Amino acid sequence: MNETQRASIERTMREIDELLAQRQGFNQAYREWRERAMAQLREELGDELVEELEQKGPRQTPINRQHRVHIFRQRLHAQQRFLQELLEREGISS
């Protein structure tokens, strides 16, 4: 893993922290972040890793808005764990 990839992963983890701390407007912020972040990660880390990242977290269909927020937050937690494990596997702990 090169410095650019490491920086990209660390940036994404910080952005996830910011999203998880957000209360108002979470749904919209998540959707905008996800679209932008996944495109950037795809460029910097490659399709295979981003596909694996996208599979993390629950996949069920939300039944209402509150459930959707809960699912999105669970996905973010799972994706953050995955990114942290990726850094640790590469011998880079943050």
C-alpha positions in Angstrom: 0.0 0.0 0.0 1.5 3.3 -1.0 1.2 6.7 0.8 -1.6 7.9 -1.4 -3.7 4.8 -0.7 -3.1 5.1 3.1 -4.0 8.8 3.1 -7.2 8.0 1.2 -8.2 5.3 3.7 -7.5 7.5 6.6 -9.4 10.4 5.0 -12.4 8.1 4.4 -12.3 6.9 8.1 -12.3 10.6 9.3 -15.3 11.3 7.0 -17.1 8.3 8.4 -16.5 9.6 11.9 -18.0 12.9 10.9 -21.0 11.3 9.4 -21.6 9.1 12.4 -21.5 12.2 14.7 -24.1 14.0 12.6 -27.7 14.0 13.8 -29.7 16.4 11.5 -29.6 15.7 7.8 -27.8 12.4 8.1 -29.7 10.7 5.2 -28.8 13.3 2.6 -25.3 13.8 3.9 -24.7 10.0 3.8 -26.0 9.7 0.2 -23.9 12.6 -1.0 -20.8 11.3 0.8 -21.2 7.8 -0.4 -21.4 8.8 -4.1 -18.4 11.0 -3.8 -16.3 8.8 -1.5 -16.8 5.6 -3.4 -15.8 7.3 -6.7 -12.6 8.6 -5.1 -11.8 5.3 -3.5 -12.4 3.5 -6.8 -9.8 5.7 -8.4 -7.2 5.5 -5.6 -7.7 1.9 -4.4 -9.3 0.0 -7.4 -12.6 -1.6 -8.1 -11.9 -4.9 -6.2 -11.3 -3.3 -2.8 -14.3 -0.9 -3.2 -16.6 -3.7 -4.1 -15.5 -5.6 -1.0 -16.0 -2.4 1.1 -19.5 -1.9 -0.4 -20.5 -5.4 0.8 -19.9 -4.6 4.4 -22.9 -4.0 6.7 -26.5 -5.0 6.5 -28.3 -5.5 3.2 -31.9 -5.6 4.3 -34.6 -3.3 2.9 -35.5 -0.5 5.3 -39.1 -0.4 6.5 -39.1 3.3 7.4 -36.9 6.4 7.6 -35.6 5.6 11.1 -34.8 2.0 10.1 -32.9 3.4 7.0 -30.8 5.6 9.2 -30.0 2.7 11.5 -29.0 0.5 8.5 -26.8 3.3 7.0 -25.1 3.8 10.3 -24.5 0.0 10.7 -22.9 0.0 7.2 -20.7 2.9 8.1 -19.5 1.1 11.2 -18.8 -2.1 9.3 -17.0 -0.2 6.5 -14.9 1.7 9.0 -13.9 -1.6 10.7 -12.9 -3.0 7.3 -10.8 0.0 6.5 -9.1 -0.1 9.9 -8.3 -3.8 9.5 -6.9 -3.1 6.0 -4.5 -0.6 7.5 -3.5 -3.0 10.3 -2.9 -5.8 7.8 -0.6 -3.5 6.0 1.2 -2.7 9.2 -0.1 0.8 9.5 -2.1 1.5 12.6 -3.7 4.8 13.1 
